[in-house]
Amino acid sequence: MTIHSITRSPQFGRWLQLLPGLIAALFTLAFSSWILLTTDEGKKERSNQLEQDLLWQKQAITQQIIADTDAITALAATDYSRQSALFQARAMSLIQNSPEIISLVIRNQTDSNVWWGAPQQRTLPFNGESGWSYLRTEPEQPSLAQFALPMADGKHFIVATISFDRLLQQQVPWWIAQRYQVLLLNHNFATLAAKSSRQLDPSGLKTRISLDSPPLGLAIQAELYHAPRHRLTESLPWLLLVLAIGMLASTALLHRVMRVRSFAESQLRAETALRQAMEDSLVSGMRAMDKDGRLIYVNRAFCEMTGYSADELLGQQPPLPYWPPEELERCQAAFDAIRQGRADPNGQAVRFMRKNGERFDVSLHGSNLINAEGRHIGWMGSLYDITELKREREVLQASHQRFVTVLDSLDTAVAVSDADSGELLMSNRQFDRSFNLPDRRGRCCIVPFSARRFDTPVDSEWYDGLHKRWFQIKSRHNLWVDDSDVWLEVATDITALKSAAERERLQNEKIQQTSRLISMGEMASSLAHELNQPLGAIASYASGCRNILANPTPNLQQLSQAIDKMGEQARRAGQIIRGIREFVQRRAPHRRRCTITGLLDTVLDLQSHEAVRRQVAISISEPSDLPDLYVDPIMLEQVLFNLIRNAMEAMSETPIEQKTLAIMLSREHDYLQVIIADRGTGISAEQMEQLFKPFYTTKDTGMGMGLNICRSIIEYHQGRLWAENNPSGGCRFIFTVPFSEESQANEP
Ligand code: ADP
């Protein structure tokens, strides 16, 4: 497995990181176990050795005692009186060979007096019993034992005194004395004798064993001496253990460091991968060169742009293979500008060449290449392919030019202004010319129209007082190229139209007045009749008053009533005259609240005489809940007057029984509908087309303006006027007027 594949397998890498720690832990564990085991085994070994040595020691002491016992028994069997020389020789040999026998005496059995003794200077007490016994002496005296046997002569005892001290001195060899403290203990385990005394082993390792002979319940005990070892030998295992633990700790530390490092490495790998992905996803080419101008890095986009592979480019020096031969100088200049830090921060436009010879334009940006230590090691250049951008810009420019040309050739003024500030953002030549705008745009140049504050499209007329011109302004709320709110305005000069309309209006007014004068002429007889009534009444009241006054006792109450009546009739006559004057007068439209029935009453009052004269029966049908109208009453009266008069005139030839004129009022949604139906001549198809045209008449004395004026008046009130033939004969004229509220009524 290669290093690369190891680093690739995170599982394996993790195990590899743990391995040193694992080995160190196992080593520490094995080593400490070894120390414990060797310590324990050593102890056991020493204990076994001690037991073996003590057994040997017991053997040695027991054999010596047995040998001494045998020798004393042999002496006791020797006849001292006959073989005294032999006895003494044997006794002296025994004392010499067995230094533990410190005294050998022959005592009388009767009085225990010493008969013979060796060595001479020792006289020790005797308890008078045969066999083995302790010899009680003073406490500081070494412990002693006596062995007494009756001699062969039957009169004496042979008594041997044995020193336990000497016994130990003699019987404990040097190699045991060097290792152990050997003690001779009595049956109570009190120390009788001890062989040497040094520092004992702190482990307290000791063992005890009873002696078979002499039969005094003696025991020997051996305890291990402290065997001083070399300090280094003693501390080396512990030192090694500490080192192993240290190694374990340092491995753990190392593991942590490695984890941090591995984390940093994975971060770095991710960072590198991200950087690589970012570089690969860049559409701008990037290349780096060292201080000698040698290419040391190119990204994928750069290779795709130039058509060369990275291998073909890296290491290349100017002139670079993607410099077109005809552009060598410019490319070199751009190259030098980057190297000398003179490059335009907004980029320099350069033409490069692909491997297949195709030329392309780029915008070249350069900057210093600084390494991690902050050292300047070369230059980094980025380039964007602007060929398409350039082409698009040219196309856009041409399109813009076309747009401006079309706009400027329009006769209509067009402008775009900011919805909030009114700042003029764009205008065509006609606009600038119409409003005498300076040839500049921006905040200082404001659209000359009044500010608009609503979002719905607006069509309005605007009078430019300065230049005395009328404009029709069509405004549309729109989003501008930068998504800001703007108004698009198209201003058409309607000064000429306005003047023509005004002229027409004045002319119409004149015609209307003329028409009314004619109507008045036609009404003259009816008016005379109308006025006759109040005037006749006034005259009769006047003669009545005279009669009352002629009475010597005039009835003043009657006189007062007659005068009141006269006044009333005079007022009525005045009203009739005022009505006629208002009707005829040329005046501006004046709207007010009124009812259709009120208007009809006025007109029928004026026409009543004519109706009677023509024997026309007039009927009115009306619903009860008609709302008020907000109209010019005189104008509406004129319409009703014309239509009723035309209807009556159309029935000149109609048989009397059919001479009916029906006036029907109805409500059609928000409109009042008025139908004036007659049983007259009706209207032919050709007439229908001409009916509302000015000066169309079939009458000898007619002007042909009546219906035309009626339609203008109704349309002025946002209504409609049309004519239909009656299925039962004659025709009917129908008009509608909205029941509009005062506030909504639109005054032009
Ligand atoms: P004038 O009454 O002076 O002729 P109008 O404009 O009032 O002018 O009428 C135009 C023409 O329409 C009349 O000459 C007549 O021929 C026709 N006309 C109008 N009202 C009626 C009607 N009720 N029945 C038949 N024809 C009519």
Residues whose N, C-alpha, C, O or C-beta is under 5 A from the ligand:
A	BS01	ADP	N646 A647 A650 G680 T681 G682 L691 Y696 T697 T698 K699 G702 M703 G704 M705 G706 L707 N708 C731
